[in-house]
Structures are given as structure tokens and as C-alpha cells.
């Protein structure tokens, strides 16, 4: 199956875009992209998914073809989850299975916290588990003991005004650094061109940076979730060559779930584009079409 061109919907929380694929009457599968991508990141995975799903792939606020609201408070991940829920409500999606990669994996966890009775299965890819305070602290300690050079871009984007001044006109170079060096294999050209297109939408350097500018407020909230256990069946898929989401992020995650499977892919951070068939294979084994 393939995904549609972006569709647009005005919701009570703003104007959001999404792509759709599969059977209109199929079992709802919501797939949330991360930074610096868009809903297009699931195009190649969708081609390998088994029949029976209705894929709903939103563009998160500030990326893809969704609105570029500048106010930073909209980019707290709890708020971004409400954006997704609002769009799903508009589309009449009640129960669904949920997949999220990178920041989309964080938003997916916030969705599952907000409406756990509607999330039937949860898949997280290459991002921290927000209630895994022990494992995440071990990551912090390891990064502090090293140079932390891999995380320079986060500090850059948190600097007021700097991304807004330096990224416009250099979108291909900016995105190329991450999309072509964080993966082991050549990044798909069609996906790269699509992300460059959406990054050239005015305001994107600032709105995409807001994902990182809200990080400290997000972290304060997640510090209160240590006692939470994810009740729905869950799957964690990780690219084992990731330079940023290092293996320590997996420490203790089994304590955070009632039912968890962990699968490994020979890939970097953008595993869904580097190894779409392998990722789809794990999704096909785990997700339910009945």
C-alpha cells in the first residue's frame, strides 16, 4: 500500500495535515513521525505492511504541511498529543493502534497517557521511554562523562533566534547533515526531497526548533511518571547504529510495561527509511488486523 498526498483539516486546535493509506474500513493504525521529518516517513514502511490497516499518519505541528504556530507553549509534547487526538476525533477514529518514531514516539506516549482506553497497541521506535527515569538517568550520566558532541544540534536549536537566522536558504545542507550521516545506507531521495520542501515553508526553522526549546518543561512533567506502567501490549524497535539514542536508553524499559517486546534492526536513527521492510516485518508480527 502507499500513502495519499497530504490532506488538510481544521480542528479546534488548529489546521493539521495527514496522509492516509490502506483500506478505508480497516483497523486504524496511527503513525507519528519525528524530527525533522513528516508523515511521508512511513511511505516505504507502508509498502510492506499487510492488508487490513487504515493508516492515519499526521503531520505534527510545526513540521510537514501542518500549521506553523510560533508560540512555544504549543510544542510541549503533552499539548502536541492533544493536537493528534483532536485530529483523530475529527476523523472519527475511536480505538487505534499507535506507532511513533523519535519525537513522534514521545507524542505517542503522551497520547497513550491521555487516552489509554483508546490505544490498543503501542509501538515506540528510537526514543526515550518517558517513565523510564532510571534508564534515562544512566543516559545522562554517560553523556556527561563524555564530550556530548553528538547532541550539539539540540543546543543550537535551543539558542533564541539562531536557527531562524541561519537555516533559511540552507535547508538541504541542514537536513542532509542528519538524514545522510545518521543512517548507514543512502537516505531515500524521494523522502529527502519531501523534507526539504516542507522545511522551506516559512517559519519552519523556528517551529521545528521549538521541539527542543520545550524539552526542559517536558522533562519536568516526565519526572512525575516514574510509577506509571503502560497497560497495553507494546513493542520497542530500535536501530542499533543510532548515534543519539544510545543503548543505555533500553536499560530498565521492561520495568515500564505490562507486556513488552524489544526488536533490533541493523540501522541508524531513521530505521523506518533505511530498513523499511524489516521494520514492517516486526509491525506485521505485532499489530492486529482482526
N, C-alpha and C positions, 0 to 999 in steps of 0.2 A: 504494500500500500504506500501511497505518497500523501503528503500534507498539502492542503489548499494554500492559495495565496492568502495573505493576512486579511481577516475580516475585522470590522470595527463595531464597537458597541459602546454607547453612552450608558454609564451606570451611575448610581447615586454618589459614587466615589470618584468619578472621572471617566475619561474616554480611554478604553483599553482595546488592544488588538489581540487576536488569537488566530492560530491555524487549527484546522480540523482535518481528520483523516479517518479511514476505515468505514465501518458500517454505521449509518445514522441511528439505527436501532440497537447497536451493540452495547457491550458493557463499558461504562465510562472509564476512561483512563486519562488522568490529568497529568501532564508532563511539564515541569517548570525548569526553565533554563537558568543558567548563571551568568556571571560577568566574564567577558564583555560581549556576550552573545545575544541571541534572540531565540524565539520559538523555532527558528529554522534548524537549530542544533539537533533536533530529533528527526530530521528528514531521512537521514541514512539509516538510523535505527528502525524507523517505521517500515522501511522496505523489507525488513527481515522479521517483523512481528507476525505472529499467527493471526488468522482471521478471527473476528468476533469482538474486536475492540472498537469503540468510538473514541478516538483520540481527541482531546482538547488540550492544546498547547498555548498557554497565554504568553503574551509579551509583558514582562514586568514593567512597572512604572519607570520611566527614565531611560528605557532601552527598547530595542526593536521599533515597532511602529506605535507604541503606546504613548500617552501624553508625557510631556517634559515639564511637569510641575516643578518649580525651582525650590520650593520650601523644604528645608532639610528634614523637618519632622515627619514628612510623608514617607521617608526612606527607612524609618525604623522597621525592622523585619516583622514585628507584630502588626504594624499598620499595613505593610505590603501583603501580608496574609489576608487581611480584610479586603484588600483590593481583589485578590483572587477569588475569595468567597463571594464577593459581590458580583463578579462576572459570572461565576458558576450559577448563582441564584437567577441571574438574568437569563441564562441559557437553559434553565430548568433542570440542572444537574443536581440530584439529591445525593445518592450514595455513589462513591467512586473509589478507584484505586489511584494511588498518588506516587509519582516519581519526581525527584528533584536532584539536580546536579549543582555543585558549588553553592553560590548564594541562593540559587533556587532550591537546594536541599535544605538550607536554613528556613526559607519561606515555607517549604513543605512541612517542616517540623512545627512551625508556628500554626499552620493550617490544622495539623493533626492535634495540636494542643487546644485550639479554639473549638473545633467541631469533631471530636474523636468518634462520635457515633456515626458520622457520615464517611469516614475514611476506612475502607475495608482492608486495604493492604498498603504498606508504606515501603518505598524504595529510596534509599539515600546513596548518592554517589560522590565520592571525593570531597567531603567537607566534614567539619566537626559535628559531633552529636552534642546538642546544646546542653543536655543534662548530665553529660559525662565530665563532671568537674575534675575528677581525679586524673583522667587521661589528658584532658586539656591543660591542666596544670603541669603535667610532665612535658608536654609540648613546649610550654612557655619556658620551663627551666632549661630544656635543651637548646632552644633558640637563644636564650640569654647567655648560655655558655659558649655560644659560637658568635660569629660576626653578625648573624641575622641578615646577611646581604640579600638573600632571596626575597626578602619582604620589603625592599626599597620602594617598590611601586605603591605600596599602601601608604607610606609616609608622604610620598609625592602627592597622592590624591587627597590626603587629609590637609594639605597645605592650602589655606584660603587663596583663591584666585590663580594659583599656578597652573593647574590643568586647563582652566578656561583660557589662559593666555598662550599656552604652549602647544596644545593638541590640535586646535583648528588648523587645517591645511596639511597636517602631518598624520592624518588618521591611518593611512596604510602602514606607515612606519611604526606608529604606536601599537596598533593591533598586531602587526607582524612580529614584533618582539615577543609577544606572549603566545600567539597562536602557532608560530613556526619554531619557537625554541623550547616550549614546554611540552611538545609532543615528540615522540621518537620517529614517526614517519611523516612524510609531507602532508600538510594540512589540506583538506579538500578545497579546491579553488572556488567551487560554487559557494560554499559556506563562507569562505574568507571574503569574497566579493560582497556577499549579502551583509556581513557585519560592517564592512567599510561603508556601504551605502547607508545603513542606519546610524552609524557613528557620525556621519556628515550632516545629520539632521540638527539644525541649530539648537544649542543648549545641551547636547549630549555630553560633552566633556565634564560639565558641572554636575548634571544629574547622575551620570554613571559614577562620579567620584563620591556622591552622597551615600552610596552603598557603604563606603569605608568611613566617611565622616560621622556616621551614626554608630559606628562599631562599639565605642565605649559605653554608650547608653544601652545598646543591645546586650553587651556583656553583663552589665549590672542586673538586667532582667534575668538572664540565663543563670546567674548565680543563685537565683531563688528556686531553680527547678531540680535541684540535686535529688530530691526524694521522688521525682516523677519516674514512672515506669511506662513505656509505650505498650499499650494493651493489644494493639492489632499486630498480626503477623508482619514481620519486617525482613527486609533484605538490604545488606550493605554491599555495594560493588565498588571496588577501588582499583584504579590504575596504579600499579606498583612502582612506576618510574616517576611519580609525581615529585616535583622539587619543592612544593609548598605544603601540600597535605602529606606530611611525612608519616612513617609507620606508627609513630607514637600516638597519633590520633586514634588508632584502633585499640589502644590499651584500655581495658576495662569496659568496652562498649557492650559486652554481653550482659553486664550487670544492669544496663539501662532498658532492656527489653524483656517482655514476657516470652517472646518467640522470635529469635533472630537467626538468620543465615548470613554468612560472610563469604563473598566470592571475589576472586582476584583475576585481574586482566593484565596481560603484558602490554602496558600502555602508560602514557603520561597523564597529565591532568585532564585533558579533553578526550577521555576514553571513548565517549559516545561517537566521536568523529574519527578517531584513529582506529578503533576496533568495533564498528557498529554491529557486525554480525555476532561477535562474542557477547557484547552487551545484550543484544536482542535475545540471544540464546538463554541467558540467565533470566531475563524478564519473562520469556515464554514458559520457562520451567516453574516460575514462582507465581505469576499472575493468573487470575481466574477468569475464564471467559464464559463460565456456566451461568 
